[in-house]
Amino acid sequence: MTRSNSSQAGDSYYTVIKGKKYDRRMLELAEGLTSGRGDGRISIADAKNLLRVVKDANNYSATEKLTMEYIRKHYKFTKEGDEFFRSEIRKWAANKSAGKKTKAAKAPKPSAKKSAEAAPIAVAPTAQSTSEPQSAAPAVSGGKKSSAIMQILLGLLLLIAAAVIFYFIAYKSGCAKTENNPPVTSEPSTTPAPAPAATPVPAEAAPQPAAATPSAPTPAFKDYVEKVRLGFVAEKTELTPETLKALDELAEKMKSENSHLRITGHTCSLGPKSLNQLISEKRANLVKEALVARGIAADRLETRGVADTEPAGDNKTVPGRALNRRVTFNVIQK
């Protein structure tokens, strides 16, 4: 069934229909599962594909729930397919909420320790006030303040005295060194011979710039580059704090290497080939822009997108698909 009045919001993967935002990936999958196939209904096997999309995103948000309501209203399910999806999504959502409650139960422990440590401090003043007369309290506090001020003043005086002594010792020792070595300043004027020795210095400095630029990337750098892997969330192209940190390190190493890199974007196998190809290219171009922003010349970077044609894991499992959503690097010769 075709959708109407829809539009895309920038580079996001949502579809807006009559003012409401839906998950575009789930709608396209539902359309592909029913259009021109069998009796046009979503079976148990089709419902499993829809469930994979939700689990890969690791979040059954309000948008995903609204999208499933739209799909149930505009697409036909078999009885078994509908019962399967409802049952499995409830189990998955329950496990997610149970995990959040477990984390929340562990959180208050540090605050309990703080309150236990703070309790004796609150009790001490009350015990003291009941055992001593109220009239004696101001005198005690005043004596403590005055003694503390005296200690601070004495400390400052000691520091000033130490600084003055150190200054005079250093000054006198400096003067003694200059007085003990007066011939050093007069020796250059009596010996003109060392002047010609300064002429060979420019000749030795000439080859240094050529040595500072390596002719080829080192093997260690090549091994490092091929191990770098940047992971992405399903159907997304945003860089995470972990990937940004890895790009900072890669850019610093490239600045000391005469190297060119090929940046390759990958996806998992879920979804249409055309959409996967577009996502893989966007991921590679986004990483290139990040390296250029960190001082790497654009002509040293080459990008390509290969969609799901070079998998690193099994696309039939959730961990395998997560491993395939990545960007990799290779050193190339120019």
C-alpha positions in Angstrom: 0.0 0.0 0.0 1.5 3.4 -1.0 1.8 6.3 1.5 0.8 9.9 0.8 1.6 13.3 2.2 5.0 12.2 3.4 8.3 14.0 3.6 11.8 13.4 4.9 13.2 15.5 7.7 16.8 16.4 6.6 19.2 13.4 6.8 17.1 11.6 9.4 15.5 8.3 8.8 11.9 9.2 9.6 8.9 9.9 7.5 6.3 12.5 8.3 2.7 11.6 7.4 0.0 14.2 8.1 2.1 15.9 10.7 3.1 12.7 12.6 6.6 11.2 12.5 7.1 7.5 11.7 10.1 5.2 11.4 10.8 5.2 7.6 12.8 2.0 7.8 9.9 0.0 9.2 7.4 1.4 6.7 9.7 0.6 3.8 10.2 -2.9 5.1 6.4 -3.4 5.5 5.8 -2.1 2.0 8.5 -4.5 0.6 7.1 -7.5 2.5 3.6 -7.1 1.2 3.9 -5.5 -2.3 3.6 -8.1 -5.0 4.3 -11.0 -2.6 2.0 -14.0 -1.8 -1.4 -12.9 -0.5 -0.1 -9.5 0.5 -0.2 -10.2 4.2 2.6 -10.1 6.8 3.4 -13.6 7.9 5.4 -14.8 10.9 8.6 -14.7 8.9 7.8 -11.1 7.8 7.1 -10.2 11.4 10.5 -11.5 12.5 12.1 -9.1 10.0 10.2 -6.2 11.5 11.2 -7.3 15.0 14.9 -7.4 13.9 14.7 -3.7 12.9 13.4 -2.8 16.4 16.0 -4.9 18.2 18.9 -3.5 16.1 17.8 0.1 17.0 17.8 -1.2 20.7 14.8 1.1 21.5 11.0 0.6 21.1 10.3 4.4 21.4 7.0 6.2 21.0 7.9 6.7 17.3 8.3 2.9 16.8 5.0 2.2 18.6 3.2 4.8 16.5 4.7 3.2 13.3 3.5 -0.3 14.3 0.0 1.1 14.9 0.1 2.6 11.4 1.3 -0.6 9.9 -1.4 -2.7 11.6 -4.0 -0.2 10.3 -2.8 0.0 6.7 -1.2 -3.4 6.1 -2.8 -6.9 6.6 -1.3 -9.4 8.9 -1.9 -13.1 9.1 -3.3 -14.1 12.5 -0.1 -16.0 13.4 2.1 -13.1 12.3 0.2 -10.5 14.3 0.2 -12.8 17.5 3.9 -13.5 17.1 4.9 -9.8 16.8 2.7 -8.7 19.7 4.0 -11.5 22.0 7.7 -11.1 21.1 7.7 -7.2 21.4 6.1 -7.4 24.8 8.8 -9.9 26.0 11.6 -7.7 24.6 10.2 -4.5 26.1 9.8 -6.2 29.5 13.4 -7.3 29.5 14.5 -3.7 28.6 12.5 -2.2 31.5 13.7 -4.8 34.0 17.3 -3.9 33.1 16.6 -0.2 33.7 15.0 -1.0 37.1 18.0 -3.1 38.2 20.4 -0.2 37.3 18.1 2.3 39.2 18.1 0.1 42.4 21.9 0.1 42.5 22.3 3.9 42.1 21.3 5.1 45.6 24.1 3.2 47.4 26.7 6.0 47.2 24.2 8.5 48.6 23.6 6.2 51.6 27.3 6.1 52.4 27.4 9.9 52.3 24.4 10.2 54.7 26.1 7.7 57.1 29.3 9.7 57.0 27.4 13.0 57.6 25.4 11.7 60.6 28.1 12.0 63.2 28.8 15.6 62.2 25.2 16.6 62.8 25.1 14.9 66.2 28.3 16.3 67.7 27.1 19.9 68.1 23.9 18.9 70.0 25.9 16.7 72.4 28.3 19.5 73.2 25.6 22.1 73.7 23.8 19.9 76.3 26.9 19.1 78.3 28.4 22.7 78.4 26.8 26.0 79.6 25.6 28.2 76.8 27.6 31.2 78.1 30.9 29.4 77.6 30.4 28.6 73.9 31.2 32.1 72.5 34.5 32.3 74.5 35.7 28.9 73.2 34.9 29.7 69.6 36.6 33.1 69.9 39.7 31.5 71.3 39.8 29.0 68.5 39.5 31.7 65.8 42.2 33.9 67.4 44.7 30.9 67.7 44.0 30.0 64.0 44.7 33.6 62.9 47.9 33.6 64.8 49.0 30.4 63.2 48.3 31.7 59.8 50.2 34.9 60.5 53.2 33.0 61.8 53.1 30.8 58.7 53.1 33.8 56.4 56.0 35.4 58.3 58.0 32.1 58.0 57.4 31.9 54.3 58.4 35.6 53.8 61.6 35.0 55.8 62.4 31.9 53.8 61.9 33.7 50.5 64.2 36.6 51.6 66.9 34.2 52.7 66.6 32.2 49.4 66.8 35.4 47.4 70.0 36.7 49.0 71.6 33.2 48.8 70.7 32.9 45.1 71.8 36.5 44.3 75.1 36.2 46.1 75.9 32.8 44.5 75.0 34.3 41.1 77.3 37.3 41.7 80.1 35.0 42.8 79.8 32.9 39.6 80.1 36.0 37.4 83.0 37.4 39.5 84.9 34.1 39.4 84.6 33.7 35.6 85.4 37.1 34.0 87.9 35.8 31.4 85.1 33.9 29.6 83.7 37.1 28.0 87.1 38.3 26.9 88.3 35.1 25.3 86.3 35.3 22.0 87.8 38.8 21.2 91.4 37.4 21.6 90.9 34.3 19.5 89.5 35.1 16.0 90.2 31.5 14.8 86.8 30.0 15.8 85.0 32.4 13.3 85.6 30.2 10.2 84.2 27.1 12.0 80.7 28.7 11.9 80.6 28.5 8.1 80.1 24.7 7.8 76.9 24.8 9.9 74.6 25.9 7.0 75.9 23.1 4.8 75.0 20.5 7.5 71.6 22.0 8.0 70.7 21.8 4.3 69.8 18.1 4.1 67.6 18.1 7.3 64.3 19.2 5.7 64.4 16.2 3.3 65.0 13.8 6.2 62.0 15.1 8.1 59.5 14.0 5.4 59.3 10.1 5.2 59.2 8.6 1.8 56.6 6.0 2.6 54.3 5.1 5.6 55.9 2.9 8.2 54.8 -0.7 8.7 53.7 0.1 12.2 51.4 2.8 11.0 49.9 0.6 8.3 49.2 -2.1 10.9 47.6 0.5 13.2 45.3 1.9 10.4 44.0 -1.5 9.3 42.9 -2.3 12.9 40.9 0.9 13.3 37.1 0.3 13.1 34.4 2.9 13.7 31.0 1.4 14.7 27.6 2.9 13.9 24.0 2.5 15.2 21.5 0.8 12.8 20.5 3.0 9.9 22.4 6.0 11.4 25.5 8.0 10.3 26.2 10.0 13.5 29.7 9.8 15.1 29.8 8.8 18.8 32.2 10.1 21.4 34.2 6.9 21.1 34.6 7.3 17.3 35.5 10.9 17.6 38.3 10.0 20.1 39.6 7.3 17.6 39.6 10.0 14.8 41.6 12.4 17.0 44.3 9.7 17.5 44.3 8.7 13.8 44.7 12.4 12.7 47.7 12.9 15.0 49.4 9.8 13.6 48.7 10.9 10.0 50.4 14.2 10.6 53.8 12.5 11.0 53.3 10.0 8.1 53.5 10.5 4.4 50.4 8.4 3.7 47.1 8.3 1.8 44.0 6.5 3.2 41.0 4.8 1.6 37.9 5.2 3.9 35.3 2.4 3.3 31.7 2.6 4.7 29.8 -0.7 5.4 26.2 -1.7 6.4 24.4 -4.8 7.5 22.1 -6.7 5.1 18.8 -5.5 6.4 16.9 -3.2 4.0 17.0 -2.4 0.3 20.3 -2.5 -1.5 19.9 1.1 -2.7 19.4 2.5 0.8 22.3 0.5 2.2 24.6 1.8 -0.5 23.6 5.4 0.3 24.1 4.9 4.0 27.6 3.4 3.5 28.7 6.3 1.3 27.4 8.8 3.9 29.4 7.2 6.7 32.6 7.2 4.7 32.2 10.9 3.7 31.3 11.9 7.3 34.6 10.4 8.5 36.6 12.1 5.8 35.1 15.5 6.8 36.0 14.8 10.4 39.6 14.1 9.5 39.9 17.2 7.3 38.5 19.3 10.2 41.4 17.9 12.3 44.1 19.2 9.9 44.4 16.3 7.3 44.5 17.4 3.6 41.5 16.3 1.7 43.6 15.0 -1.3 45.1 12.4 1.1 41.7 10.8 1.7 39.6 8.6 -0.7 36.1 7.4 0.2 33.9 4.6 -1.0 30.7 2.8 0.1 30.2 -1.0 -0.3 26.9 -1.5 1.5 26.7 -5.1 2.8 29.1 -6.7 0.2 32.1 -7.0 2.6 30.6 -8.4 5.9 32.8 -8.9 9.0 30.1 -10.8 10.9 27.0 -13.1 10.4 24.1 -11.0 9.1 21.7 -13.6 10.5 22.5 -12.6 14.1 22.2 -9.3 16.0 25.9 -9.2 17.1 27.0 -10.0 13.5 24.9 -7.2 12.0 26.2 -4.7 14.7 29.8 -5.7 13.7 29.0 -5.1 10.0 27.8 -1.5 10.5 31.2 0.1 10.5 33.9 2.3 8.7 37.3 0.8 8.0 40.7 2.2 6.7 43.4 1.1 4.3 46.8 2.7 3.4 47.0 3.2 -0.4 49.9 4.3 -2.6 49.6 7.4 -4.8 
